């Protein structure tokens, strides 16, 4: 749970970094997209080490394995919790838990559902809202995020993702043994907030900029 | 003061339980919560009804016998200004005329025996699985034969104050007994006497914890919040550290 979660957070930080290349311009973003897929003139990422085009598939396999193992761990924990909780309290008051911690399971399901839509949209190109696409990756992203309600959907989706990360980041480090004192707990929670906020702002600033015509106009 | 109690009544482990409402008159604010329940039981006995069964022993907050969920929090932590056991919670923490819900710990590994009494022998079996040190007893060792650093000694003592009341399990949304298990792991892991069996212990105790049907820890933090002995939440990370280290040791494989 912790290890796969941290792999996915690391991926999100990299994904966010890539998205921000939209601000540099079409050449930069399109080259980045081709470079990842091994379609650029220089052979793409890790070219001499791996044949061109291999990296993206290895990367996808690792990510898929991380997601599957993450969900398998979550379902196992959920089942154990359900088995250990045959009856519920008549009155129940929460003292310590945060909204993020409480919504890890159902929130995880909701964000996984939207993840499928996101992949169908920008990876498979099956659910492109602005219609069929035959231009560059840059034009595709601009075309999609000119639709205001799509930006709104992404803004809400990213809230669920970042809430998941807010508890998940701290919880992963606690599971790996880093919560050594009350002070360490505060520091880890502070880092979790920072990572969640950086990811939210970093991911949403590009669609918002497209929507208002600051880029790609 | 007068209070209205809604108490969980359940005749035995097999029967269905339900909340029953009772009025308790002339409660002194200086009574402990258990003395208030004694008052209710005297009244019920006079009326010829079955008194409410609840666990209790020392009534000074050190034995770990008592423990009920009061208004939705274990040991009534939500009503008390300080961490407390049920016996050390006083009626002055409640308003006159208050309606108070009283329920037993609810967790699969803690089946209700009767009313508010639950069977916590699952905890005993976790301790039996590894919460001990195997040393040859004999004459008392020299006082300074085993030097322990101040920080480690403090940490060991903090963890050793666990009274095994089960409030952590009662408060946990996953019904996990991780704080209890981690308290014993940390207590023994900080001391020289605990080292020989350290890595075997964490595997054995965790295996027993899981076999008893407790849930897994998801680092939510309700356990440490209700703990009457303020067992630090970071003991769970100590358990995780020892568990990760134990994966690279031969012990218990």
Boltz contact constraints between the chains, C-beta under 6 A:
constraints:
  - contact:
      token1: [A, 77]
      token2: [B, 216]
      max_distance: 6.0
  - contact:
      token1: [A, 80]
      token2: [B, 215]
      max_distance: 6.0
  - contact:
      token1: [A, 80]
      token2: [B, 216]
      max_distance: 6.0
  - contact:
      token1: [A, 81]
      token2: [B, 174]
      max_distance: 6.0
  - contact:
      token1: [A, 81]
      token2: [B, 215]
      max_distance: 6.0
  - contact:
      token1: [A, 84]
      token2: [B, 107]
      max_distance: 6.0
  - contact:
      token1: [A, 84]
      token2: [B, 108]
      max_distance: 6.0
  - contact:
      token1: [A, 84]
      token2: [B, 175]
      max_distance: 6.0
  - contact:
      token1: [A, 84]
      token2: [B, 213]
      max_distance: 6.0
  - contact:
      token1: [A, 84]
      token2: [B, 214]
      max_distance: 6.0
  - contact:
      token1: [A, 84]
      token2: [B, 215]
      max_distance: 6.0
  - contact:
      token1: [A, 85]
      token2: [B, 175]
      max_distance: 6.0
  - contact:
      token1: [A, 86]
      token2: [B, 108]
      max_distance: 6.0
  - contact:
      token1: [A, 87]
      token2: [B, 106]
      max_distance: 6.0
  - contact:
      token1: [A, 89]
      token2: [B, 103]
      max_distance: 6.0
  - contact:
      token1: [A, 89]
      token2: [B, 106]
      max_distance: 6.0
  - contact:
      token1: [A, 90]
      token2: [B, 19]
      max_distance: 6.0
  - contact:
      token1: [A, 90]
      token2: [B, 101]
      max_distance: 6.0
  - contact:
      token1: [A, 91]
      token2: [B, 71]
      max_distance: 6.0
  - contact:
      token1: [A, 91]
      token2: [B, 72]
      max_distance: 6.0
  - contact:
      token1: [A, 91]
      token2: [B, 101]
      max_distance: 6.0
  - contact:
      token1: [A, 92]
      token2: [B, 72]
      max_distance: 6.0
  - contact:
      token1: [A, 93]
      token2: [B, 72]
      max_distance: 6.0
  - contact:
      token1: [A, 93]
      token2: [B, 73]
      max_distance: 6.0
  - contact:
      token1: [A, 93]
      token2: [B, 78]
      max_distance: 6.0
  - contact:
      token1: [A, 95]
      token2: [B, 225]
      max_distance: 6.0
  - contact:
      token1: [A, 96]
      token2: [B, 221]
      max_distance: 6.0
  - contact:
      token1: [A, 96]
      token2: [B, 222]
      max_distance: 6.0
  - contact:
      token1: [A, 96]
      token2: [B, 225]
      max_distance: 6.0
  - contact:
      token1: [A, 97]
      token2: [B, 220]
      max_distance: 6.0
  - contact:
      token1: [A, 97]
      token2: [B, 222]
      max_distance: 6.0
  - contact:
      token1: [A, 101]
      token2: [B, 220]
      max_distance: 6.0
  - contact:
      token1: [A, 171]
      token2: [B, 219]
      max_distance: 6.0
  - contact:
      token1: [A, 174]
      token2: [B, 219]
      max_distance: 6.0
  - contact:
      token1: [A, 174]
      token2: [B, 237]
      max_distance: 6.0
  - contact:
      token1: [A, 175]
      token2: [B, 240]
      max_distance: 6.0
  - contact:
      token1: [A, 177]
      token2: [B, 237]
      max_distance: 6.0
  - contact:
      token1: [A, 177]
      token2: [B, 240]
      max_distance: 6.0
  - contact:
      token1: [A, 177]
      token2: [B, 241]
      max_distance: 6.0
  - contact:
      token1: [A, 179]
      token2: [B, 234]
      max_distance: 6.0
  - contact:
      token1: [A, 179]
      token2: [B, 237]
      max_distance: 6.0
  - contact:
      token1: [A, 180]
      token2: [B, 234]
      max_distance: 6.0
  - contact:
      token1: [A, 181]
      token2: [B, 234]
      max_distance: 6.0
